[in-house]
Amino acid sequence: MFLKACAAVLSAAVAIPAMATEFAIDTAHSYVSFKVPHMVVSKTKGQFNDWSGTIKLADDVEKSSVEVTIQVASIDTANEDRDKHLRSADFFDVDKAPTITFKSRRVEKRGEKYVAYGDLTIKSTTKTVALNFKLNGPINDPWGNTRIGVEVEPLTIDRTEYGLTWSKAMETGGLVVGNDVTIELAVEAMAPTKTEQS
């Protein structure tokens, strides 16, 4: 009888999900940008202006999760002709694949930092990537909201693995558009402050 009671208690404990606070990414104070080699001698930089995401932060950070959705049509490299080309079937093919998404699978602690392993989907191709990050906060802002900051180390991917294969070879060697793309991400996220219930 005692063993059955213990088993019931353990079963109930396992069924209880880890408590987590949901933070909405404050895109006005965050950014997603990228750099790609251009004609070997320099790098072109761009960003996405329309994106959103949520972070579910658990007391045990390793039980946290994150989801991000980027609207590819919002790509901005400060050159409208280039942006139109990037939206076309040569690159992102926005009409068929309008979003880029990231959804975490697990989070691991590494010293003072963490690693979020998750699925990055670009043009219907999904690959697992690792985002190394440092968590700042939470803190309370002057307007009664709880905020966190996430410093993410740059992530480099091979764009051709996601179907972004367009380029031209140069007579002197190398490509007009390089294959390695460095993604830079900085996040500030906000959750309403919990109020005491009477």
N, C-alpha and C positions, 0 to 999 in steps of 0.2 A: 504493500500500500504506500509506504514511504517512497519507494523508488518511482512508482507511478506519479506521485505528487511532484517529485523533483523533475521528472521528465516533462510534466505539464508546464511547470514554471519555466524551464529552459526553452520549451517550444514557444511559449508566449513571448519570451524575451527576444528570441530570434525573429519573431514576426513583427516586432516593433521597429519601424524604420528609424535611421539616424536622424535626429533633429537638425534641420538646416534652415537657414534664412535665405530667401530668394532676393538677389540683387539684380536690378536692371542696369545694363551698361549705359552710362551717361556718355553718349557719343559726342556731345559738345565739348567734353574734356578727355576724349580718347581719340585714337587714330589707328587706322590700318594702312600701311604704306608698303611699297616694294621698290627694289632696285634691280635692274637687269643690265648686263654689259652691252654697250653699244659700239659697234665697229672696233672692238678690242681696246680702244684707247680711253674710253670713258664709260660712265653708267648713266642710264636714264632712270629718273625717279617718278613715281606716281602714287596715287592714293585712291581709295574708294570713299565717296562722300555719303553714301546711303547704306547703312548697315545697323544691325541690332543684335542683342544677345542677352542671355541671363546667366548668372552664376548662382548656384545653390551651394552656399558655404555652410558646411557642417562644423560642429565644435571640434570634431576630429577632421582636420583638413583633408586627410586622405580619403574621406568618404564624401568629398565635395564633387561637383560636376559643373560643366559649362557647355553652353550651346551658343553658336554664333552663326548668323546668316548675313551674307553680303550680297547686295544688289549689283550685279556686274555692270549694268548699264551706267552706273554712277562713276565709272572709272574716270580718272582725271590726271592727265600727264602734262597739263598746261599747253596742249596742242590739239585743237579740235580735229584736224585731219588724222592725226595719229590715233586719237581716241576712237574715231569712227572705224578705223582699221582694226583696232583691238576688239571692238564690239562685233566685228564681222566673223564669217565662218573661217577665215584664215587663223583666227585666234580663239576668242571665247565663244563665238557663235551664240550671242545673247538670245536670239529668238528661240533657240532650242534648249539652251542651258542658262536661264536668267540669274541663277544664284550660285554662290560658293558657300559651302557650309562646313562647319567644324563641330563635332560632337564628341565629347570626351568619353572614354571607356573606364579609365581609372586614374587615380592620382597617387604618386609615391613621394615620400619625403627623401630629400638628398641633402644632408647637412642642414644648412640654414635655408635652403631653397626646396622647391618641389618640382616634379615633372608630371605634366598632364599628357597621358597617352590617349590619342583619339583618332577619329576618322575625318580626314580632310577630303572633301568631294569637290572636284572641279570638272566641268563638262562630263558629268555622269561617271567619272572615274574616281574611285575611292581608294585611298591609301592611308595606312596608319602612320602618324607622325608623332614626334615627342616635343612638347613645348616646355622648356625650362623656365621657371618663373619664381619670382619672389613676391610674397604677399605683404602688403602694408595695411595697417589698420586691424580692425575697424575703428573708426572715430565718429564722433557726432559733430555735424556741421552747425553753423549758427541758425539754420532754419529748421532744426529738429529732425534731420534725416541722418541715417547711419550710412557711412561711406567706407569703401575699401579701395585700395589701389593694387594693380597687378602689373609688375614689371616683367615683361617677357623678353627672353634673350632672342636675338634674330634667328630665324629659321630659314635655311636654304633648301630649296627643292629644285628638281630637274623638271622644267616645264614640259618637256617632251613626253614625260611619263603620264601627263594628264591630257594628252592630245593637243597641246599647243606647239605644233611642230613647224610653223612657218618661219622661214628665214632665207637669207641668200648668202652664198659663199663669196668672200672677197678675193680679188686676184692676188692680194698679198698674203692670203691665209687668214683663217678665222671666219667668224660669222658676223653679218650685220647686226643680228640680235642674238646675244648669247643664250645658252640653255639654262644656266644657273640663275635662279631668281631668289633674292633675299627678301624675306617678308619681315617687316618690323611692326610690332603691335604693342601699344600701351593702353591700359584700361583703367578707367575710374568707374565704379559702379555704386548704385545707391539703393537703399531699402528704406521704406517708411519706418520711423522709430516706433517700436512697440509701446503701447500705452497700458498703464495699470488698469485692470478691470476690477470694478467694485463688487 
